[in-house]
Amino acid sequence: MSKKLAVIGSPVAHSKSPAIHTKFAADLGLDYTYEAVEVTAETLADFVSRAKAGEFAGFNVTMPLKEAIIPHLAAIDGAAKACGSVNTVVVRGGELHGYSTDGVGTVAALREQISDLRGKSALILGTGGAAKAAAFALNEAGCTVTALSRRAELPRIAGAVTRPWAELATLAASAYVIINATPQGMHGNVEFDDFNWLQQVKNETIVFDFVYNPIETTFLVTAKSHRLTTIGGLRLLLLQAAASFELFTGVAPASVEGFFA
């Protein structure tokens, strides 16, 4: 019998995760299915009950549930606990075990551009679950990390200093890596107020947008117009998915290339 995997969140119908994990499994001849399941904070407990009862072997977690899932876990790995964000859950013996692969994917994508991140400065736009995972992983890789927040009371983030959003232009001018970990620029969401601050960044700066719908965001297009190196959210999606798939199945994907060409 096929083992069932899923991605949960709201909205989730647009997710590319089913296509990615289905191909991972097919390439290796593994009997897994993967589906997108609409789950809100109000329906999360019901889904958790279904998973514990054996309906799912594991599932990925996306907005807005990366923090809400934590009280339902029997165990949580060190990175996920430190950053307070879970995007991968494996069901073992009727219990949920939580992990974070967003940080793993972030570092892997950046290392495709530069092998050694030690001593580099990273500026993360946002303080949500993905931002927290990225901040922790980048700090572990040796980066100095600053995260920007629009909140009046700045949240604490493991591995990062948190600063007000108003300091974007000043901090971006000296950053080696700039990451958009907010929904800004995502299809159906608001855009950035402006991109004038990109004129001040260094030529060697890497601009990384976690948004993958659209694949080419206005942020990335504008950064490219300034001749900056860019990484799109689709690369992060593939690399974090590969790490999740290995947790689900115990087997690494054969390849992360050839998707959505």
N, C-alpha and C positions, 0 to 999 in steps of 0.2 A: 504494500500500500504506500502511495506517495506520502511524503511528509510535507506538511503545510508550513509555509513562511508567509510573512506579511509585512507591510509598512502601515503604521497607524498615524493618524493626525487629522487636522481639519484646516483648510481643504487638502485633499490628498489624491483626488482623481487624476490630477495632472502629473503625478509622480512617474519618473522614469525607472524607479527601482524595480518594478516587476519585470520590465524588459531586460534589465541588467542581470538580475539574479537568475532569471530563467535561462539566459544565455550561458552564464557561468555553469549552471547545473548541466545543461545540455552538452556543453563542451567536454565535461568530465564524465558524462553518462550517469549522473546521479539522479535519483528519482525524488526530486523536490518540486513542489509548485509554489508560486509566490503571487500574492494578490495585494491590492490596495484596499484598505478598510477604513472607512470614515469613522473616526472616533473623536469625540470631544471630551472635555474635562468631566462633563456630566455623565457620559457613557463609558468612561475609562474603567470603572470598577467592574462593569458587566463584561467588558472584553477581557480583563484580567482573569475573571472567573473562568471564561471559556478557555483561555490559554492554560491555566493551571489544570483544567480538566483533561487536557491532552489534545485539544483541537489544533494547536499550533506548536511546532517544535522551536519556534523562535520568531522574533519580529523586530523590525526597525521602528524607531520612534522619531517623528518629526514635529514641527510646530503644531500646536502650542504645548506639547506634552513631555518635552525632554526633562523638565524638572518635576512635573506632576506625577510621573511614573515612579519616582524614587521611593515614596512610602510603601509601594506595593512590592518592593524587591526583598528577597530573602538575603541576597548578597550583592555587593557592588565592588567593582575593582578599584584599585587605588587612584588611577587617573580620573575615572568618572566621579569618584567621591570627592576628590580634591577640587574639581571644577564644577561640581554640583549639576552635572548634565549627563544624561544617558541617551544614547541613540540606538543601542543594540541590546536586545534582551534574549537570552537563551533560556529555554525551559528545561529543567533537569529535575526529574522525580517530583513533578508537580509544584516546583518552586521556580521563581524567576530570578535570574542572575543578570545584573546590569553591567554594561560596558560603554565606553565612549570611543568611537573610531574617527570622529570628526578631527580630533587633534592629530591622529596618526596620518590621516589623509592630507591634512594641511601641510605638515612637515614633509611628507613624501612628495607632494606637488612642488614645493619650493626647492627641494633637493634635486629635482629634475633640472632646475635652472642654476643652482649654486650648491656645491657639495658640502660646504662648511658654513653653517649658520651662526657659529660661535662669535660673539661680539657684535652681531648685527642688531640694529634697532628696528622694532616692528611696531607699527601703529594700527590698532584694530578699531574700526568704526562699529560701535555697538557693544552691548554688554549682556546679550542673551545667551542661550545655551551653546550655540555654535561658537560664539565669541569666547566664552569661558573655556571651552575645550581647546580652541586654538591658542589662547593665551597660555594655558598650562603647558601644552606640548611645546610651544615655541620657547618658553622659559626653560623647560627641561633640555631643549636642544642648544641652549646657550645664548638665546636672544634677550635683549632688554625690551620689555613689552609695555606699551601704554595703551589703554583702552579708553575710548571716548564715550561719554554718556550724556543724554539729554535730560536726565533726571536731576531734580533740584538737590536731592541727597545722593551723592555718588556711591554706587554699590561697591562692595569689596569683591575682587576677583583674584583667585589664586594665581600667582606668577606674574601679575601685572600691577602697574600703577594706574589708577583711574582718574581721568581729567575731564573737565567740562567740554562739551561739543564746540563751544565758542573758540577753543584753542586749536581747532582743526588746522587752519592755515599755517600757524606757527610750528606745530609739531610735525606736520607733513613735510615741511621744508628740510627737515633733517633726518627723516625716516628712510631706512633702506627697503623696508617692506611696508606697503599700505594695503590693508585688507578691509573690504566691505563685508561685515558680518550682520548687516541689517537687511530687512526686506525691501529697502529702497531700490527702485529700479526694476523690481520684479513685475511681471505682467499683472496688471490690475492694481498695483500699489503706487504710491507717490514716488516721484523722482527726487533726486538731490536738489537742494535749492539752487546751487550753481557749482561749476567746476573750475572757477577762476583760480582756486588755490593750487590746481595741478601745474600751473605755470611756474610755481616756485620750487617744485620738487627737483631732486638731483637726477641727472641723466641715467644713472645706474639703478634708480629706484624700480622695484618690482611692484606692480599693481595687481592685486588679486581680488576678484569679485566672487563671493560665494553664491551669488544668484546665478541660476542656469536657465531660467525662463524669463526673458529670451536668452539664447546662448550668447549673443553679442549685445550686452547691455550698453546703454549710453555711457556709463562710467568707463567701460573698456574701450569703446570707440573713441571717446575723448582722450583717454590715456594714450592710445595708439597714435592719435593725431599729434601728440607731444613726443612721439618716438620713444615711448617707455615700453619696457617689457611687461607683458600682461599674462595673467593666468585666469581662465574662466571657471565658473562654478561647475561645469560638467566634468572637469578633470578631478576636482575634489570629490564630486559625487561618485565617480568610478573608483577612485582609490580608497575612499572610506567604505564603499560597498564591498570591495575586495577583502578588506580587513574583517568586515561583518560576516561575509560569506564563510570565511575560514573559521570564525567562531561558531557559526551555525553547524557547519558540516565536518570540521576538522581537516579540511582540504583547501589549499590555496587555489584560486582560479587559475586556469591555464594561461590566460592573457587578459589584460584590460584594454587592449587595442581593438580597433575596428568597430566601435560603437557609434551610431548616429552620424555616420560619415555623410 
